[in-house]
Amino acid sequence: MPVHGRVALQTLLLASTGAAACGGAGVPCFVPPPPAVRSTALDTGIGIIFPPRDESSSRPVAVTDFSDLAARLSPSVVRVLATVVRNQDDTPRRLTGIGSGMIVGDGSRVLTNHHVIAGATSLKITFGNHREIAARVVADDALIDLALLELDTPAEGIRPITLAHRQSRPGQPIMAIGQPYGLGNTVTVGVISGLGRNHTDLGRPPALDPLGLWSFIQTDAPINIGNSGGPLVNTEGHVVGVTTAVRLDAQGLAFAIPAEMAQVFLNEVAEFGRLRRVKLGVRAENVGSDIVPRRSATVRVTHVDTDGPAHEAGLMPNDLIHAIDGQTLGRVSELAYLAQLRGVGQLLELSVSRTGGDDLKTILLRTAEASRR
C-alpha cells in the first residue's frame, strides 16, 4: 500500500474515534491531514475528503436493550388458534389459522385482530408454557379490525399488558412480539417509521375493509404471517399498537393499529358490549392543490344528510374541512378515524372554509351513533 494510503486511513480512524485529538475549550476534536497528503490523495483518486466535523453527529448512539422488556412481556403474548371450515372441491374441511394476541384487562381476556378470528368455529389460546385454553369472542369489529376474546379459564399468574396513553412519534424505538409462522414468541425490533397510513397506503389488502377506520402506525420491525394481533411495544413496556399487516410488494413496511383506537374499543366493549360507530352525516372526497391552491390536500364535503349531525351543525356541500379539533386534515380517512376516536355524542370542532373563500370558520358538530351495516 502506498504511504499516502496508510496516512489517509489512519487519519480516518483518528477522526472517527476522536482519540487524543481533543483539546480544551475551543480546540477542535479533528486534526485534518497535512496539506501534502491531502493533495496527493486527491490527485490519485484514492484519498478521502474530510468534511468539517459535526459535533452533534459524533455523540455516542445509545442502543436500546429490549431483553428485560421481552422477558417481562412475553408471557402475556399468546398464540391464537382459530379453526374454520372451508369448502375445498365441494368438501368441507377444517383448517386452523394461527395469529397472535395479548392478555388485557383482568387477565381473562385477549385482544387480537378481527381477521385472525373471522369465521372461526372454535378458538384456542396457547401460552408460553404450552398450556391451552379455549376461548370465545366477546366483541369484534371489522371496520377497526379488532376483537376481544374471553378465556374459558382465567390465566393465572399472567400480567395483563398496558396500552400506551401518549401518541407515538416517528423515530421512536419499538419492539414487536408475536407468533410468526407458529414458531412461538418471537421478538423483533425497529422504529416507528410513520403515522396515519390508510388502506391505500397498505396496498389495499383484501383482508381489511376498504371503508374501515384506518390510521395505521408504520414500522420497520420485521412482521410476518402469524404476527397479526400481537403487541408493538415502546421502551417503557407499553403497547403502542396492534400489529396487523405488511406490504408484500415492499421491504420493511409493516403496520399496526394504534393503541389509542384499541383503548377506545376496549372501553366501548366494557360499557356497551360493542363498539358504537360514529355518524357524521356527510360524504366527502380528497382534493388537492388544484382545488385549494395554498394547500397540497384537504377534504371537501360532497353530500350532507338532511337528518344528520353535519346538517344540524351547518355544514354544506362543497365546504372544505381543514382540521378537526385542531388537527390538520389531508384525507377523508383521517376525518373518519379521528371522529371515531372521539366517539359517539362528542362535540367536534371543525375548521371549515367555503369553496372559493379564504376565511376559516369554526363549526361545532356533535356526533351521533351510526346504524351497523
Contacts in CASP RR format, 6 or more apart in sequence:
PFRMAT RR
TARGET T0000
AUTHOR 0000-0000-0000
METHOD contacts of the structure
MODEL  1
MPVHGRVALQTLLLASTGAAACGGAGVPCFVPPPPAVRSTALDTGIGIIF
PPRDESSSRPVAVTDFSDLAARLSPSVVRVLATVVRNQDDTPRRLTGIGS
GMIVGDGSRVLTNHHVIAGATSLKITFGNHREIAARVVADDALIDLALLE
LDTPAEGIRPITLAHRQSRPGQPIMAIGQPYGLGNTVTVGVISGLGRNHT
DLGRPPALDPLGLWSFIQTDAPINIGNSGGPLVNTEGHVVGVTTAVRLDA
QGLAFAIPAEMAQVFLNEVAEFGRLRRVKLGVRAENVGSDIVPRRSATVR
VTHVDTDGPAHEAGLMPNDLIHAIDGQTLGRVSELAYLAQLRGVGQLLEL
SVSRTGGDDLKTILLRTAEASRR
2 44 0 8 1.000
4 37 0 8 1.000
4 40 0 8 1.000
4 41 0 8 1.000
4 44 0 8 1.000
4 47 0 8 1.000
5 41 0 8 1.000
5 46 0 8 1.000
5 47 0 8 1.000
7 33 0 8 1.000
7 37 0 8 1.000
7 41 0 8 1.000
8 33 0 8 1.000
8 37 0 8 1.000
8 41 0 8 1.000
8 46 0 8 1.000
8 47 0 8 1.000
8 48 0 8 1.000
11 31 0 8 1.000
11 32 0 8 1.000
11 33 0 8 1.000
11 37 0 8 1.000
11 48 0 8 1.000
11 50 0 8 1.000
12 48 0 8 1.000
12 50 0 8 1.000
13 19 0 8 1.000
14 20 0 8 1.000
14 21 0 8 1.000
14 31 0 8 1.000
15 21 0 8 1.000
15 30 0 8 1.000
15 50 0 8 1.000
15 53 0 8 1.000
18 29 0 8 1.000
18 30 0 8 1.000
18 58 0 8 1.000
21 29 0 8 1.000
21 30 0 8 1.000
21 31 0 8 1.000
22 29 0 8 1.000
23 29 0 8 1.000
28 53 0 8 1.000
29 53 0 8 1.000
29 55 0 8 1.000
29 58 0 8 1.000
30 50 0 8 1.000
30 53 0 8 1.000
32 38 0 8 1.000
32 50 0 8 1.000
33 41 0 8 1.000
33 50 0 8 1.000
41 47 0 8 1.000
41 48 0 8 1.000
42 49 0 8 1.000
64 173 0 8 1.000
64 189 0 8 1.000
64 235 0 8 1.000
66 175 0 8 1.000
66 187 0 8 1.000
66 189 0 8 1.000
66 235 0 8 1.000
69 175 0 8 1.000
69 233 0 8 1.000
69 235 0 8 1.000
69 237 0 8 1.000
70 175 0 8 1.000
70 177 0 8 1.000
70 187 0 8 1.000
72 159 0 8 1.000
72 237 0 8 1.000
73 161 0 8 1.000
73 177 0 8 1.000
73 231 0 8 1.000
73 233 0 8 1.000
73 237 0 8 1.000
74 128 0 8 1.000
74 177 0 8 1.000
74 185 0 8 1.000
74 187 0 8 1.000
75 127 0 8 1.000
75 128 0 8 1.000
75 158 0 8 1.000
75 159 0 8 1.000
76 102 0 8 1.000
76 103 0 8 1.000
76 158 0 8 1.000
76 159 0 8 1.000
76 160 0 8 1.000
76 161 0 8 1.000
77 100 0 8 1.000
77 101 0 8 1.000
77 102 0 8 1.000
77 103 0 8 1.000
77 161 0 8 1.000
77 177 0 8 1.000
77 178 0 8 1.000
77 179 0 8 1.000
77 185 0 8 1.000
77 230 0 8 1.000
77 231 0 8 1.000
78 100 0 8 1.000
78 101 0 8 1.000
78 102 0 8 1.000
78 103 0 8 1.000
78 110 0 8 1.000
78 125 0 8 1.000
78 126 0 8 1.000
78 127 0 8 1.000
78 128 0 8 1.000
79 98 0 8 1.000
79 99 0 8 1.000
79 100 0 8 1.000
79 101 0 8 1.000
79 125 0 8 1.000
79 126 0 8 1.000
79 179 0 8 1.000
79 182 0 8 1.000
79 184 0 8 1.000
80 98 0 8 1.000
80 99 0 8 1.000
80 100 0 8 1.000
80 101 0 8 1.000
80 110 0 8 1.000
80 112 0 8 1.000
80 116 0 8 1.000
80 117 0 8 1.000
80 123 0 8 1.000
80 124 0 8 1.000
80 125 0 8 1.000
80 135 0 8 1.000
80 149 0 8 1.000
80 179 0 8 1.000
80 229 0 8 1.000
81 96 0 8 1.000
81 97 0 8 1.000
81 98 0 8 1.000
81 99 0 8 1.000
81 123 0 8 1.000
81 124 0 8 1.000
81 125 0 8 1.000
81 126 0 8 1.000
82 96 0 8 1.000
82 97 0 8 1.000
82 98 0 8 1.000
82 99 0 8 1.000
82 116 0 8 1.000
82 117 0 8 1.000
82 119 0 8 1.000
82 120 0 8 1.000
82 122 0 8 1.000
82 123 0 8 1.000
83 94 0 8 1.000
83 95 0 8 1.000
83 96 0 8 1.000
83 97 0 8 1.000
83 120 0 8 1.000
83 121 0 8 1.000
83 122 0 8 1.000
83 123 0 8 1.000
83 124 0 8 1.000
84 94 0 8 1.000
84 95 0 8 1.000
84 96 0 8 1.000
84 97 0 8 1.000
84 119 0 8 1.000
84 120 0 8 1.000
84 121 0 8 1.000
85 92 0 8 1.000
85 93 0 8 1.000
85 94 0 8 1.000
85 95 0 8 1.000
85 121 0 8 1.000
86 92 0 8 1.000
86 93 0 8 1.000
86 95 0 8 1.000
87 93 0 8 1.000
94 121 0 8 1.000
97 116 0 8 1.000
98 179 0 8 1.000
98 181 0 8 1.000
98 182 0 8 1.000
98 226 0 8 1.000
99 112 0 8 1.000
99 113 0 8 1.000
99 116 0 8 1.000
99 178 0 8 1.000
99 179 0 8 1.000
99 182 0 8 1.000
99 226 0 8 1.000
99 227 0 8 1.000
99 228 0 8 1.000
99 229 0 8 1.000
99 230 0 8 1.000
100 112 0 8 1.000
100 116 0 8 1.000
100 177 0 8 1.000
100 178 0 8 1.000
100 179 0 8 1.000
100 226 0 8 1.000
100 227 0 8 1.000
100 228 0 8 1.000
100 229 0 8 1.000
100 230 0 8 1.000
100 243 0 8 1.000
101 110 0 8 1.000
101 111 0 8 1.000
101 112 0 8 1.000
101 116 0 8 1.000
101 178 0 8 1.000
101 229 0 8 1.000
101 230 0 8 1.000
101 231 0 8 1.000
102 110 0 8 1.000
102 111 0 8 1.000
102 112 0 8 1.000
102 161 0 8 1.000
102 229 0 8 1.000
102 230 0 8 1.000
102 231 0 8 1.000
102 239 0 8 1.000
102 242 0 8 1.000
103 109 0 8 1.000
103 110 0 8 1.000
103 155 0 8 1.000
103 158 0 8 1.000
103 159 0 8 1.000
103 160 0 8 1.000
103 161 0 8 1.000
104 110 0 8 1.000
104 111 0 8 1.000
104 148 0 8 1.000
104 160 0 8 1.000
104 161 0 8 1.000
104 163 0 8 1.000
104 266 0 8 1.000
105 160 0 8 1.000
105 266 0 8 1.000
106 154 0 8 1.000
106 160 0 8 1.000
107 151 0 8 1.000
107 154 0 8 1.000
107 155 0 8 1.000
107 158 0 8 1.000
107 160 0 8 1.000
108 150 0 8 1.000
108 151 0 8 1.000
108 154 0 8 1.000
108 155 0 8 1.000
109 138 0 8 1.000
109 148 0 8 1.000
109 149 0 8 1.000
109 150 0 8 1.000
109 151 0 8 1.000
110 125 0 8 1.000
110 135 0 8 1.000
110 148 0 8 1.000
110 149 0 8 1.000
110 151 0 8 1.000
111 146 0 8 1.000
111 147 0 8 1.000
111 148 0 8 1.000
111 149 0 8 1.000
111 161 0 8 1.000
111 229 0 8 1.000
111 242 0 8 1.000
111 262 0 8 1.000
111 266 0 8 1.000
112 146 0 8 1.000
112 147 0 8 1.000
112 149 0 8 1.000
112 228 0 8 1.000
112 229 0 8 1.000
112 230 0 8 1.000
112 242 0 8 1.000
113 145 0 8 1.000
113 146 0 8 1.000
113 147 0 8 1.000
113 228 0 8 1.000
113 229 0 8 1.000
113 242 0 8 1.000
113 244 0 8 1.000
113 257 0 8 1.000
114 140 0 8 1.000
114 141 0 8 1.000
114 142 0 8 1.000
114 144 0 8 1.000
114 145 0 8 1.000
114 146 0 8 1.000
114 147 0 8 1.000
115 142 0 8 1.000
115 145 0 8 1.000
115 207 0 8 1.000
115 208 0 8 1.000
115 228 0 8 1.000
116 147 0 8 1.000
116 228 0 8 1.000
116 229 0 8 1.000
117 123 0 8 1.000
117 137 0 8 1.000
117 140 0 8 1.000
117 147 0 8 1.000
117 149 0 8 1.000
118 140 0 8 1.000
118 142 0 8 1.000
120 137 0 8 1.000
122 134 0 8 1.000
123 134 0 8 1.000
123 135 0 8 1.000
123 136 0 8 1.000
123 137 0 8 1.000
123 149 0 8 1.000
124 132 0 8 1.000
124 133 0 8 1.000
124 134 0 8 1.000
124 135 0 8 1.000
125 132 0 8 1.000
125 133 0 8 1.000
125 134 0 8 1.000
125 135 0 8 1.000
125 149 0 8 1.000
125 151 0 8 1.000
125 155 0 8 1.000
126 132 0 8 1.000
127 133 0 8 1.000
127 155 0 8 1.000
127 158 0 8 1.000
128 184 0 8 1.000
128 185 0 8 1.000
133 151 0 8 1.000
133 152 0 8 1.000
133 153 0 8 1.000
133 155 0 8 1.000
134 151 0 8 1.000
134 152 0 8 1.000
135 149 0 8 1.000
135 150 0 8 1.000
135 151 0 8 1.000
135 152 0 8 1.000
136 149 0 8 1.000
136 150 0 8 1.000
136 152 0 8 1.000
137 147 0 8 1.000
137 148 0 8 1.000
137 149 0 8 1.000
137 150 0 8 1.000
138 148 0 8 1.000
138 149 0 8 1.000
138 150 0 8 1.000
138 269 0 8 1.000
138 273 0 8 1.000
139 147 0 8 1.000
139 148 0 8 1.000
139 265 0 8 1.000
139 269 0 8 1.000
139 273 0 8 1.000
139 274 0 8 1.000
139 275 0 8 1.000
140 146 0 8 1.000
140 147 0 8 1.000
140 148 0 8 1.000
141 147 0 8 1.000
141 265 0 8 1.000
141 274 0 8 1.000
141 275 0 8 1.000
141 277 0 8 1.000
142 209 0 8 1.000
142 212 0 8 1.000
143 209 0 8 1.000
143 211 0 8 1.000
143 212 0 8 1.000
143 213 0 8 1.000
143 277 0 8 1.000
144 212 0 8 1.000
144 213 0 8 1.000
144 257 0 8 1.000
144 261 0 8 1.000
144 265 0 8 1.000
144 275 0 8 1.000
144 340 0 8 1.000
145 208 0 8 1.000
145 209 0 8 1.000
145 212 0 8 1.000
145 244 0 8 1.000
145 257 0 8 1.000
146 242 0 8 1.000
146 257 0 8 1.000
146 261 0 8 1.000
146 262 0 8 1.000
146 265 0 8 1.000
146 275 0 8 1.000
148 265 0 8 1.000
148 266 0 8 1.000
148 269 0 8 1.000
161 231 0 8 1.000
161 239 0 8 1.000
162 237 0 8 1.000
162 238 0 8 1.000
162 239 0 8 1.000
163 238 0 8 1.000
163 239 0 8 1.000
163 259 0 8 1.000
163 262 0 8 1.000
163 263 0 8 1.000
163 266 0 8 1.000
164 234 0 8 1.000
164 236 0 8 1.000
164 238 0 8 1.000
164 239 0 8 1.000
164 240 0 8 1.000
164 241 0 8 1.000
164 259 0 8 1.000
165 238 0 8 1.000
167 258 0 8 1.000
167 260 0 8 1.000
168 174 0 8 1.000
168 192 0 8 1.000
168 195 0 8 1.000
168 217 0 8 1.000
168 234 0 8 1.000
168 240 0 8 1.000
168 241 0 8 1.000
168 258 0 8 1.000
169 192 0 8 1.000
169 195 0 8 1.000
170 191 0 8 1.000
170 192 0 8 1.000
170 193 0 8 1.000
170 194 0 8 1.000
170 195 0 8 1.000
171 191 0 8 1.000
171 192 0 8 1.000
171 193 0 8 1.000
172 191 0 8 1.000
172 192 0 8 1.000
172 234 0 8 1.000
172 235 0 8 1.000
172 240 0 8 1.000
173 189 0 8 1.000
173 190 0 8 1.000
173 191 0 8 1.000
173 234 0 8 1.000
173 235 0 8 1.000
174 189 0 8 1.000
174 190 0 8 1.000
174 191 0 8 1.000
174 192 0 8 1.000
174 219 0 8 1.000
174 221 0 8 1.000
174 232 0 8 1.000
174 233 0 8 1.000
174 234 0 8 1.000
174 235 0 8 1.000
174 240 0 8 1.000
175 187 0 8 1.000
175 188 0 8 1.000
175 189 0 8 1.000
175 190 0 8 1.000
175 221 0 8 1.000
175 232 0 8 1.000
175 233 0 8 1.000
176 187 0 8 1.000
176 188 0 8 1.000
176 189 0 8 1.000
176 219 0 8 1.000
176 221 0 8 1.000
176 222 0 8 1.000
176 223 0 8 1.000
176 227 0 8 1.000
176 230 0 8 1.000
176 231 0 8 1.000
176 232 0 8 1.000
176 233 0 8 1.000
176 243 0 8 1.000
176 254 0 8 1.000
177 185 0 8 1.000
177 186 0 8 1.000
177 187 0 8 1.000
177 230 0 8 1.000
177 231 0 8 1.000
177 233 0 8 1.000
178 184 0 8 1.000
178 185 0 8 1.000
178 186 0 8 1.000
178 226 0 8 1.000
178 227 0 8 1.000
178 229 0 8 1.000
178 230 0 8 1.000
178 231 0 8 1.000
178 243 0 8 1.000
179 185 0 8 1.000
179 186 0 8 1.000
179 226 0 8 1.000
179 227 0 8 1.000
179 230 0 8 1.000
180 186 0 8 1.000
180 223 0 8 1.000
180 224 0 8 1.000
180 225 0 8 1.000
180 226 0 8 1.000
180 227 0 8 1.000
181 224 0 8 1.000
181 225 0 8 1.000
181 226 0 8 1.000
182 226 0 8 1.000
186 227 0 8 1.000
188 221 0 8 1.000
188 222 0 8 1.000
188 223 0 8 1.000
189 221 0 8 1.000
190 219 0 8 1.000
190 220 0 8 1.000
190 221 0 8 1.000
191 219 0 8 1.000
191 220 0 8 1.000
191 221 0 8 1.000
192 217 0 8 1.000
192 218 0 8 1.000
192 219 0 8 1.000
192 240 0 8 1.000
193 218 0 8 1.000
193 219 0 8 1.000
193 220 0 8 1.000
193 252 0 8 1.000
193 253 0 8 1.000
194 217 0 8 1.000
194 218 0 8 1.000
194 219 0 8 1.000
195 215 0 8 1.000
195 217 0 8 1.000
195 218 0 8 1.000
196 215 0 8 1.000
196 216 0 8 1.000
196 217 0 8 1.000
196 218 0 8 1.000
196 334 0 8 1.000
196 337 0 8 1.000
197 214 0 8 1.000
197 215 0 8 1.000
197 216 0 8 1.000
197 217 0 8 1.000
197 218 0 8 1.000
197 255 0 8 1.000
198 214 0 8 1.000
198 215 0 8 1.000
198 216 0 8 1.000
198 331 0 8 1.000
198 333 0 8 1.000
198 334 0 8 1.000
199 205 0 8 1.000
199 208 0 8 1.000
199 209 0 8 1.000
199 210 0 8 1.000
199 212 0 8 1.000
199 214 0 8 1.000
199 333 0 8 1.000
201 216 0 8 1.000
201 218 0 8 1.000
202 208 0 8 1.000
202 214 0 8 1.000
202 216 0 8 1.000
202 245 0 8 1.000
202 247 0 8 1.000
202 255 0 8 1.000
203 247 0 8 1.000
203 249 0 8 1.000
204 210 0 8 1.000
205 245 0 8 1.000
207 245 0 8 1.000
208 214 0 8 1.000
208 244 0 8 1.000
208 245 0 8 1.000
212 336 0 8 1.000
213 261 0 8 1.000
213 333 0 8 1.000
213 336 0 8 1.000
213 337 0 8 1.000
213 340 0 8 1.000
214 333 0 8 1.000
214 337 0 8 1.000
215 258 0 8 1.000
215 261 0 8 1.000
215 333 0 8 1.000
215 334 0 8 1.000
215 337 0 8 1.000
215 338 0 8 1.000
216 244 0 8 1.000
216 245 0 8 1.000
216 255 0 8 1.000
216 256 0 8 1.000
216 257 0 8 1.000
216 258 0 8 1.000
217 232 0 8 1.000
217 240 0 8 1.000
217 241 0 8 1.000
217 255 0 8 1.000
217 256 0 8 1.000
217 257 0 8 1.000
217 258 0 8 1.000
218 253 0 8 1.000
218 254 0 8 1.000
218 255 0 8 1.000
219 232 0 8 1.000
219 254 0 8 1.000
219 255 0 8 1.000
219 256 0 8 1.000
220 252 0 8 1.000
220 253 0 8 1.000
220 254 0 8 1.000
221 232 0 8 1.000
221 254 0 8 1.000
222 252 0 8 1.000
222 254 0 8 1.000
223 243 0 8 1.000
223 245 0 8 1.000
223 246 0 8 1.000
223 254 0 8 1.000
224 246 0 8 1.000
227 243 0 8 1.000
228 243 0 8 1.000
228 244 0 8 1.000
228 245 0 8 1.000
229 242 0 8 1.000
229 243 0 8 1.000
229 244 0 8 1.000
230 242 0 8 1.000
230 243 0 8 1.000
231 239 0 8 1.000
231 241 0 8 1.000
231 242 0 8 1.000
231 243 0 8 1.000
232 239 0 8 1.000
232 240 0 8 1.000
232 241 0 8 1.000
232 242 0 8 1.000
232 243 0 8 1.000
232 256 0 8 1.000
233 239 0 8 1.000
233 240 0 8 1.000
234 240 0 8 1.000
238 259 0 8 1.000
239 259 0 8 1.000
239 262 0 8 1.000
240 256 0 8 1.000
240 258 0 8 1.000
240 259 0 8 1.000
241 256 0 8 1.000
241 257 0 8 1.000
241 258 0 8 1.000
241 259 0 8 1.000
241 262 0 8 1.000
242 256 0 8 1.000
242 257 0 8 1.000
242 259 0 8 1.000
242 262 0 8 1.000
243 254 0 8 1.000
243 255 0 8 1.000
243 256 0 8 1.000
244 255 0 8 1.000
244 256 0 8 1.000
244 257 0 8 1.000
245 254 0 8 1.000
245 255 0 8 1.000
246 252 0 8 1.000
246 253 0 8 1.000
246 254 0 8 1.000
246 255 0 8 1.000
247 253 0 8 1.000
247 254 0 8 1.000
247 255 0 8 1.000
260 341 0 8 1.000
261 337 0 8 1.000
261 340 0 8 1.000
261 341 0 8 1.000
264 275 0 8 1.000
264 340 0 8 1.000
264 341 0 8 1.000
264 343 0 8 1.000
265 275 0 8 1.000
268 274 0 8 1.000
268 275 0 8 1.000
268 276 0 8 1.000
269 275 0 8 1.000
276 343 0 8 1.000
276 344 0 8 1.000
276 369 0 8 1.000
277 340 0 8 1.000
277 344 0 8 1.000
277 369 0 8 1.000
277 370 0 8 1.000
277 372 0 8 1.000
278 339 0 8 1.000
278 340 0 8 1.000
278 342 0 8 1.000
278 343 0 8 1.000
278 344 0 8 1.000
278 367 0 8 1.000
278 368 0 8 1.000
278 369 0 8 1.000
278 370 0 8 1.000
279 308 0 8 1.000
279 309 0 8 1.000
279 367 0 8 1.000
279 368 0 8 1.000
279 369 0 8 1.000
279 370 0 8 1.000
279 371 0 8 1.000
280 308 0 8 1.000
280 309 0 8 1.000
280 310 0 8 1.000
280 335 0 8 1.000
280 339 0 8 1.000
280 365 0 8 1.000
280 367 0 8 1.000
281 304 0 8 1.000
281 305 0 8 1.000
281 308 0 8 1.000
281 309 0 8 1.000
281 310 0 8 1.000
281 311 0 8 1.000
281 368 0 8 1.000
282 301 0 8 1.000
282 303 0 8 1.000
282 304 0 8 1.000
282 305 0 8 1.000
282 310 0 8 1.000
282 315 0 8 1.000
283 301 0 8 1.000
283 302 0 8 1.000
283 303 0 8 1.000
284 299 0 8 1.000
284 300 0 8 1.000
284 301 0 8 1.000
284 302 0 8 1.000
284 321 0 8 1.000
284 332 0 8 1.000
284 335 0 8 1.000
285 299 0 8 1.000
285 300 0 8 1.000
285 302 0 8 1.000
285 332 0 8 1.000
286 297 0 8 1.000
286 298 0 8 1.000
286 299 0 8 1.000
286 300 0 8 1.000
286 330 0 8 1.000
286 331 0 8 1.000
286 332 0 8 1.000
287 297 0 8 1.000
287 298 0 8 1.000
287 299 0 8 1.000
287 300 0 8 1.000
287 320 0 8 1.000
288 295 0 8 1.000
288 296 0 8 1.000
288 297 0 8 1.000
288 298 0 8 1.000
289 295 0 8 1.000
289 296 0 8 1.000
289 297 0 8 1.000
291 298 0 8 1.000
291 300 0 8 1.000
291 320 0 8 1.000
291 355 0 8 1.000
292 298 0 8 1.000
292 320 0 8 1.000
295 322 0 8 1.000
297 330 0 8 1.000
297 331 0 8 1.000
298 320 0 8 1.000
298 321 0 8 1.000
298 322 0 8 1.000
298 329 0 8 1.000
298 330 0 8 1.000
299 320 0 8 1.000
299 321 0 8 1.000
299 322 0 8 1.000
299 329 0 8 1.000
299 330 0 8 1.000
299 331 0 8 1.000
299 332 0 8 1.000
299 334 0 8 1.000
299 335 0 8 1.000
300 318 0 8 1.000
300 319 0 8 1.000
300 320 0 8 1.000
300 321 0 8 1.000
300 355 0 8 1.000
301 310 0 8 1.000
301 315 0 8 1.000
301 316 0 8 1.000
301 317 0 8 1.000
301 318 0 8 1.000
301 319 0 8 1.000
301 320 0 8 1.000
301 321 0 8 1.000
302 317 0 8 1.000
302 318 0 8 1.000
303 317 0 8 1.000
304 310 0 8 1.000
304 311 0 8 1.000
304 315 0 8 1.000
304 316 0 8 1.000
304 317 0 8 1.000
305 311 0 8 1.000
308 368 0 8 1.000
309 365 0 8 1.000
309 366 0 8 1.000
309 367 0 8 1.000
309 368 0 8 1.000
310 365 0 8 1.000
312 365 0 8 1.000
312 366 0 8 1.000
313 350 0 8 1.000
313 363 0 8 1.000
313 364 0 8 1.000
313 365 0 8 1.000
313 366 0 8 1.000
314 363 0 8 1.000
315 350 0 8 1.000
315 352 0 8 1.000
315 363 0 8 1.000
315 365 0 8 1.000
316 354 0 8 1.000
318 354 0 8 1.000
318 355 0 8 1.000
319 352 0 8 1.000
319 353 0 8 1.000
319 354 0 8 1.000
319 355 0 8 1.000
320 352 0 8 1.000
320 353 0 8 1.000
320 354 0 8 1.000
320 355 0 8 1.000
321 329 0 8 1.000
321 335 0 8 1.000
321 350 0 8 1.000
321 351 0 8 1.000
321 352 0 8 1.000
322 328 0 8 1.000
322 329 0 8 1.000
322 351 0 8 1.000
322 352 0 8 1.000
322 353 0 8 1.000
322 360 0 8 1.000
323 329 0 8 1.000
323 350 0 8 1.000
323 351 0 8 1.000
324 334 0 8 1.000
324 335 0 8 1.000
324 338 0 8 1.000
324 339 0 8 1.000
324 348 0 8 1.000
324 349 0 8 1.000
324 350 0 8 1.000
324 351 0 8 1.000
325 338 0 8 1.000
325 342 0 8 1.000
325 348 0 8 1.000
325 349 0 8 1.000
326 349 0 8 1.000
326 351 0 8 1.000
327 334 0 8 1.000
327 338 0 8 1.000
329 335 0 8 1.000
329 338 0 8 1.000
339 348 0 8 1.000
339 367 0 8 1.000
342 348 0 8 1.000
342 367 0 8 1.000
343 367 0 8 1.000
344 367 0 8 1.000
344 368 0 8 1.000
344 369 0 8 1.000
345 366 0 8 1.000
345 367 0 8 1.000
345 368 0 8 1.000
345 369 0 8 1.000
346 366 0 8 1.000
346 367 0 8 1.000
347 364 0 8 1.000
347 365 0 8 1.000
347 366 0 8 1.000
348 364 0 8 1.000
348 365 0 8 1.000
348 366 0 8 1.000
348 367 0 8 1.000
349 362 0 8 1.000
349 363 0 8 1.000
349 364 0 8 1.000
350 362 0 8 1.000
350 363 0 8 1.000
350 364 0 8 1.000
350 365 0 8 1.000
351 360 0 8 1.000
351 361 0 8 1.000
351 362 0 8 1.000
352 360 0 8 1.000
352 361 0 8 1.000
352 362 0 8 1.000
352 363 0 8 1.000
353 359 0 8 1.000
353 360 0 8 1.000
353 361 0 8 1.000
END
